[in-house]
């Protein structure tokens, strides 16, 4: 019991410290990537290559004047940034990030809390982050902030359903809600990004919307809402919302790597698939997990500085008219295919099973993207002018 408590405390300190440091450095990475995409220089003055810019930004936020609107709900106004930030940290607690670490007292699983209901825990906790955004908009007593908060809640409801339905596809193959089991299943039969290609696409789009990132950052739309829900915030409280955004990006990236890219599994080798566990395996798998997560973080940043923002009606239409029906139809087709392969053909999940599902997903994805590209669904609320091609 003593060893369990000590190891759990150590994992909490290490993991949450790593998240906070990564979030701080991500602000610098985003600004440098943005500068590269726009063919200009990024932060390069504070420290070597600008590495101390996040520390300078944090110090500036701490020293700036705190403002509090006269008619704001003071308790909720002060509490909202923390409510927005906390769920991202709590969600990361159930994501395995490396192979078990061997010690003289036994193997230590590299996950803060290896819950048997980890999957359901993620769906429950990840939805709570929108409360901070909504309360920030309402408690500010500012109409633009309130509109931003309402947009955030409507956006969360619209895309949370599609995201949840896409993860049901993972449960159909894994047969378990424990994330460590999901990783083990992918080690045996191949990554789910191949056998569940459309589910990954739905999850990816929903993750962009859930984290309020471009092209779905409508709660912050500067052109119409003057930054939306955090309009009245300043200094460190203002910075907390950006810290929460990057923490949510990190958690969503780690979750995509876990559900669809094998988590900490090292590709093209079975060396890390089972015991005996060694320190080398723990370090190598941890490094691979970090690389996979970093690739999705880069994708978030790349998309932000490449694509324009949607209109709000397009945002809602995509969620309700495209992703939700697509997820329902896809689950029906997938469940039928899994039933046929398992019950009629007697196949167990393995490479052949995965390739069969990949073929099905490739056909469905081709039909879907061909249909979307013809402008039959995501066309917005403005009808085409008569005679327009």
C-alpha positions as CSV (number, residue, x, y, z in Angstrom):
1,X,0.0,0.0,0.0
2,X,2.8,2.4,0.9
3,X,4.6,1.7,-2.5
4,X,1.3,2.2,-4.3
5,X,0.7,5.6,-2.7
6,X,4.3,6.8,-3.3
7,X,4.3,5.7,-6.9
8,X,0.9,7.3,-7.5
9,X,2.0,10.6,-6.0
10,X,5.2,10.5,-8.1
11,X,3.3,9.9,-11.3
12,X,0.8,12.7,-10.5
13,X,3.7,15.2,-9.9
14,X,5.7,14.1,-13.0
15,X,2.8,13.9,-15.4
16,X,1.1,17.1,-14.4
17,X,4.4,19.0,-14.3
18,X,5.2,17.7,-17.8
19,X,1.8,18.8,-19.0
20,X,2.3,22.4,-17.7
21,X,5.8,22.6,-19.1
22,X,4.6,21.3,-22.5
23,X,1.7,23.7,-22.6
24,X,4.1,26.6,-21.9
25,X,6.5,25.5,-24.7
26,X,3.6,24.9,-27.1
27,X,2.9,28.6,-27.0
28,X,6.4,29.3,-28.3
29,X,6.2,26.4,-30.8
30,X,2.9,27.7,-32.2
31,X,4.3,31.2,-32.7
32,X,7.5,29.9,-34.4
33,X,5.5,27.6,-36.7
34,X,3.1,30.5,-37.5
35,X,6.1,32.7,-38.4
36,X,7.5,29.9,-40.6
37,X,4.2,29.5,-42.4
38,X,3.8,33.3,-42.9
39,X,7.5,33.6,-44.0
40,X,8.5,35.9,-41.1
41,X,10.5,35.7,-37.9
42,X,8.9,34.5,-34.7
43,X,9.9,35.2,-31.1
44,X,13.8,35.1,-31.0
45,X,14.8,37.8,-28.6
46,X,14.3,36.4,-25.0
47,X,16.8,33.7,-24.4
48,X,18.6,31.6,-27.0
49,X,16.4,31.1,-30.0
50,X,13.5,32.7,-28.0
51,X,13.3,29.7,-25.6
52,X,12.6,32.0,-22.6
53,X,9.7,33.8,-24.3
54,X,7.0,31.6,-22.5
55,X,8.6,32.6,-19.2
56,X,8.5,36.3,-20.2
57,X,4.9,36.0,-21.2
58,X,4.0,34.3,-17.9
59,X,5.8,37.0,-15.9
60,X,4.0,39.7,-17.9
61,X,0.6,38.1,-17.2
62,X,1.4,38.0,-13.5
63,X,2.5,41.6,-13.3
64,X,-0.4,43.1,-15.4
65,X,-3.3,44.8,-13.7
66,X,-6.3,42.6,-12.8
67,X,-9.7,44.0,-13.8
68,X,-13.1,43.0,-12.4
69,X,-16.3,44.3,-14.1
70,X,-18.5,46.2,-11.6
71,X,-21.6,44.2,-12.5
72,X,-19.9,40.8,-12.9
73,X,-20.8,37.8,-10.7
74,X,-17.5,37.9,-8.8
75,X,-17.3,34.4,-7.5
76,X,-18.1,32.7,-10.9
77,X,-16.0,35.3,-12.7
78,X,-12.9,34.3,-10.7
79,X,-13.7,30.6,-10.7
80,X,-14.4,30.2,-14.5
81,X,-10.7,30.1,-15.7
82,X,-9.9,27.3,-13.2
83,X,-13.0,25.3,-14.2
84,X,-12.0,25.6,-17.8
85,X,-8.4,24.3,-17.1
86,X,-9.0,21.5,-14.6
87,X,-10.9,18.9,-16.8
88,X,-8.0,18.7,-19.3
89,X,-5.6,17.6,-16.5
90,X,-8.1,15.2,-15.0
91,X,-8.7,13.6,-18.4
92,X,-5.0,12.9,-19.0
93,X,-4.9,10.9,-15.8
94,X,-6.3,7.7,-17.4
95,X,-4.1,7.8,-20.6
96,X,-1.2,5.3,-20.6
97,X,1.9,6.9,-21.8
98,X,4.6,4.2,-21.7
99,X,5.1,0.5,-21.0
100,X,5.2,-0.6,-17.3
101,X,8.3,0.4,-15.4
102,X,9.9,-2.5,-13.5
103,X,11.0,-1.9,-9.9
104,X,12.1,-4.1,-7.1
105,X,8.6,-3.8,-5.6
106,X,6.8,-4.8,-8.9
107,X,5.8,-3.4,-12.2
108,X,4.5,0.2,-12.1
109,X,1.9,0.9,-14.9
110,X,2.8,4.2,-16.6
111,X,-0.6,5.8,-16.2
112,X,-1.7,8.0,-13.3
113,X,-5.0,6.0,-12.7
114,X,-5.6,2.8,-14.7
115,X,-9.3,2.9,-14.3
116,X,-11.4,-0.1,-15.6
117,X,-13.8,2.5,-16.9
118,X,-11.2,4.8,-18.3
119,X,-13.0,5.3,-21.6
120,X,-16.3,6.3,-19.9
121,X,-14.3,8.6,-17.5
122,X,-12.8,10.5,-20.5
123,X,-16.2,11.1,-22.1
124,X,-17.6,12.3,-18.8
125,X,-14.8,14.6,-17.7
126,X,-13.9,16.1,-21.1
127,X,-17.4,17.5,-21.3
128,X,-17.0,19.6,-18.2
129,X,-14.5,22.1,-19.7
130,X,-17.2,23.9,-21.5
131,X,-18.7,24.9,-18.1
132,X,-15.8,27.2,-17.5
133,X,-16.2,28.9,-20.9
134,X,-20.0,29.3,-20.5
135,X,-19.7,30.6,-16.9
136,X,-17.0,33.0,-18.0
137,X,-19.3,34.5,-20.6
138,X,-22.3,34.6,-18.3
139,X,-20.6,36.0,-15.3
140,X,-18.9,38.8,-17.2
141,X,-22.3,40.6,-17.7
142,X,-21.2,41.4,-21.3
143,X,-23.4,40.6,-24.2
144,X,-20.5,39.6,-26.5
145,X,-19.0,37.4,-23.8
146,X,-22.4,35.8,-23.2
147,X,-22.8,35.1,-26.9
148,X,-19.4,33.5,-27.0
149,X,-20.3,31.3,-24.0
150,X,-23.6,30.2,-25.6
151,X,-21.8,29.4,-28.8
152,X,-19.3,27.3,-26.9
153,X,-22.1,25.3,-25.1
154,X,-24.0,24.7,-28.4
155,X,-20.8,23.7,-30.2
156,X,-19.9,21.3,-27.4
157,X,-23.3,19.6,-27.5
158,X,-23.2,19.4,-31.3
159,X,-19.8,17.7,-31.5
160,X,-19.7,15.8,-28.3
161,X,-22.3,13.4,-29.6
162,X,-20.4,12.7,-32.8
163,X,-17.2,12.3,-30.9
164,X,-18.8,9.8,-28.5
165,X,-20.3,7.8,-31.3
166,X,-16.9,7.6,-33.1
167,X,-15.4,6.1,-29.9
168,X,-18.1,3.4,-29.8
169,X,-16.4,2.0,-32.9
170,X,-13.3,1.5,-30.9
171,X,-15.2,-0.3,-28.2
172,X,-16.7,-2.6,-30.8
173,X,-13.2,-3.9,-31.7
174,X,-11.5,-3.7,-28.3
175,X,-14.5,-5.1,-26.3
176,X,-13.2,-3.3,-23.3
177,X,-13.4,0.3,-21.9
178,X,-9.9,0.2,-20.4
179,X,-7.4,2.1,-22.4
180,X,-4.5,-0.3,-21.7
181,X,-6.7,-3.0,-23.3
182,X,-7.3,-0.8,-26.3
183,X,-3.5,-0.5,-26.8
184,X,-3.0,-4.2,-26.3
185,X,-5.6,-5.0,-28.9
186,X,-3.9,-2.7,-31.4
187,X,-0.5,-4.3,-30.8
188,X,-2.1,-7.7,-31.7
189,X,-4.1,-6.7,-34.7
190,X,-2.9,-3.4,-36.0
191,X,-3.6,0.2,-35.3
192,X,-7.3,1.3,-35.4
193,X,-6.5,4.2,-37.7
194,X,-6.6,1.6,-40.5
195,X,-9.5,-0.6,-39.5
196,X,-11.5,2.4,-38.2
197,X,-10.5,5.1,-40.7
198,X,-13.9,6.9,-40.8
199,X,-14.2,6.8,-37.0
200,X,-10.8,8.5,-36.8
201,X,-11.9,11.2,-39.2
202,X,-15.1,11.9,-37.2
203,X,-13.1,12.0,-34.0
204,X,-10.4,14.3,-35.5
205,X,-13.0,16.9,-36.7
206,X,-14.9,16.7,-33.4
207,X,-11.7,17.2,-31.5
208,X,-11.0,20.4,-33.3
209,X,-14.5,21.6,-32.5
210,X,-14.3,20.5,-28.8
211,X,-11.0,22.4,-28.3
212,X,-12.4,25.5,-30.0
213,X,-9.5,25.6,-32.5
214,X,-9.6,27.0,-36.0
215,X,-11.6,26.5,-38.1
216,X,-14.1,26.0,-35.2
217,X,-13.1,28.8,-32.9
218,X,-16.5,30.5,-33.1
219,X,-16.7,31.2,-29.4
220,X,-13.7,33.6,-29.8
221,X,-14.6,35.1,-33.2
222,X,-12.8,38.4,-33.0
223,X,-14.6,39.9,-36.0
224,X,-18.1,39.7,-34.4
225,X,-17.6,38.9,-30.7
226,X,-14.4,40.9,-29.9
227,X,-12.8,37.7,-28.5
228,X,-16.1,36.3,-27.0
229,X,-16.2,34.7,-23.6
230,X,-12.9,36.1,-22.3
231,X,-13.5,39.7,-23.4
232,X,-13.6,41.0,-19.8
233,X,-10.6,39.0,-18.6
234,X,-7.1,40.4,-18.1
235,X,-3.7,39.4,-16.7
236,X,-3.3,35.8,-15.4
237,X,-7.1,35.0,-15.6
238,X,-7.0,35.8,-19.3
239,X,-3.9,33.6,-19.7
240,X,-5.6,30.7,-17.9
241,X,-8.0,30.3,-20.8
242,X,-5.2,29.9,-23.3
243,X,-3.4,27.5,-20.9
244,X,-6.7,25.5,-20.8
245,X,-6.9,25.6,-24.6
246,X,-3.4,24.2,-25.1
247,X,-3.9,21.6,-22.3
248,X,-7.1,20.4,-24.0
249,X,-5.2,20.2,-27.3
250,X,-2.5,18.1,-25.6
251,X,-5.1,15.8,-24.0
252,X,-7.0,15.4,-27.3
253,X,-3.7,14.7,-29.2
254,X,-2.7,12.0,-26.6
255,X,-6.2,10.5,-26.8
256,X,-6.1,10.3,-30.6
257,X,-2.7,8.7,-30.4
258,X,-4.0,6.1,-27.9
259,X,-7.3,5.2,-29.5
260,X,-6.2,5.1,-33.2
261,X,-2.4,5.0,-33.4
262,X,-1.5,2.3,-30.8
263,X,-0.7,4.6,-27.9
264,X,2.8,3.9,-26.7
265,X,3.2,0.9,-29.1
266,X,6.4,1.1,-31.2
267,X,5.5,0.5,-34.9
268,X,7.1,-2.3,-37.0
269,X,8.3,-4.3,-34.0
270,X,6.9,-6.7,-31.4
271,X,9.7,-6.1,-28.9
272,X,7.6,-3.9,-26.7
273,X,4.4,-5.9,-26.9
274,X,4.8,-7.8,-23.6
275,X,7.0,-8.8,-20.6
276,X,9.7,-8.9,-19.4
277,X,9.4,-5.2,-18.9
278,X,12.7,-3.2,-18.8
279,X,13.7,0.4,-18.3
280,X,14.7,0.5,-22.0
281,X,11.2,-0.5,-23.0
282,X,9.6,2.1,-20.7
283,X,11.8,4.9,-22.1
284,X,11.5,3.9,-25.7
285,X,7.7,3.5,-25.6
286,X,7.4,6.8,-23.7
287,X,9.4,8.6,-26.4
288,X,7.2,7.1,-29.2
289,X,4.1,8.2,-27.4
290,X,5.5,11.7,-27.1
291,X,6.3,11.8,-30.8
292,X,2.8,10.6,-31.8
293,X,1.2,13.3,-29.5
294,X,3.6,16.0,-30.9
295,X,2.5,15.1,-34.4
296,X,-1.1,15.8,-33.6
297,X,-0.2,19.0,-31.8
298,X,1.6,20.1,-34.9
299,X,-1.5,19.3,-36.9
300,X,-3.6,21.5,-34.7
301,X,-1.1,24.4,-35.2
302,X,-0.8,23.7,-39.0
303,X,-4.6,23.8,-39.5
304,X,-4.9,27.0,-37.5
305,X,-2.6,28.9,-39.8
306,X,-3.9,27.4,-43.0
307,X,-7.7,27.2,-43.0
308,X,-10.2,30.1,-42.5
309,X,-12.8,30.1,-39.8
310,X,-16.3,28.6,-40.6
311,X,-19.4,30.6,-40.4
312,X,-21.6,29.6,-37.4
313,X,-24.3,28.1,-39.6
314,X,-21.7,26.0,-41.3
315,X,-20.3,24.9,-38.0
316,X,-23.7,23.7,-36.8
317,X,-24.7,22.1,-40.1
318,X,-21.5,20.1,-40.2
319,X,-22.1,18.8,-36.7
320,X,-25.8,17.9,-37.0
321,X,-26.3,17.2,-40.7
322,X,-23.0,15.5,-41.5
323,X,-21.0,14.1,-38.6
324,X,-23.9,12.8,-36.5
325,X,-25.7,10.9,-39.3
326,X,-22.4,9.7,-40.6
327,X,-21.4,8.3,-37.2
328,X,-24.8,6.5,-36.9
329,X,-24.6,5.0,-40.4
330,X,-21.0,4.1,-39.9
331,X,-21.6,2.3,-36.6
332,X,-24.4,0.3,-38.3
333,X,-22.2,-0.8,-41.2
334,X,-19.2,-1.5,-38.9
335,X,-21.2,-3.6,-36.4
336,X,-22.7,-5.6,-39.3
337,X,-19.2,-6.2,-40.7
338,X,-17.7,-7.2,-37.3
339,X,-20.6,-9.6,-36.7
340,X,-20.2,-11.2,-40.1
341,X,-16.4,-11.6,-39.7
342,X,-16.6,-13.0,-36.2
343,X,-19.9,-15.0,-36.2
344,X,-20.2,-16.1,-39.8
345,X,-16.5,-16.5,-40.8
346,X,-15.2,-17.3,-37.3
347,X,-12.3,-14.8,-37.5
348,X,-10.6,-13.5,-34.4
349,X,-9.3,-9.9,-34.4
350,X,-5.9,-10.0,-36.0
351,X,-4.1,-8.6,-39.1
352,X,-6.5,-10.3,-41.6
353,X,-9.5,-8.9,-39.6
354,X,-7.9,-5.5,-39.6
355,X,-7.2,-5.5,-43.3
356,X,-10.7,-6.6,-44.1
357,X,-12.1,-3.6,-42.1
358,X,-9.6,-1.3,-43.8
359,X,-10.9,-2.3,-47.2
360,X,-14.4,-1.5,-46.0
361,X,-13.4,1.8,-44.6
362,X,-11.4,2.8,-47.7
363,X,-14.5,2.2,-49.8
364,X,-16.8,4.2,-47.4
365,X,-14.2,7.0,-47.1
366,X,-13.9,7.3,-50.9
367,X,-17.7,7.5,-51.3
368,X,-18.0,10.0,-48.4
369,X,-15.3,12.4,-49.6
370,X,-16.5,12.3,-53.2
371,X,-20.0,13.2,-52.0
372,X,-18.7,16.0,-49.7
373,X,-16.5,17.4,-52.4
374,X,-19.5,17.9,-54.7
375,X,-20.9,20.4,-52.3
376,X,-24.1,18.6,-51.6
377,X,-24.0,18.9,-47.8
378,X,-21.5,21.5,-46.5
379,X,-22.9,24.3,-48.6
380,X,-23.9,26.7,-45.8
381,X,-27.2,28.6,-45.5
382,X,-26.8,30.7,-48.7
383,X,-28.4,29.1,-51.7
384,X,-26.4,29.2,-54.9
385,X,-27.2,32.0,-57.3
386,X,-29.3,31.0,-60.2
387,X,-27.1,29.9,-63.1
388,X,-24.0,29.7,-60.9
389,X,-21.8,26.7,-61.6
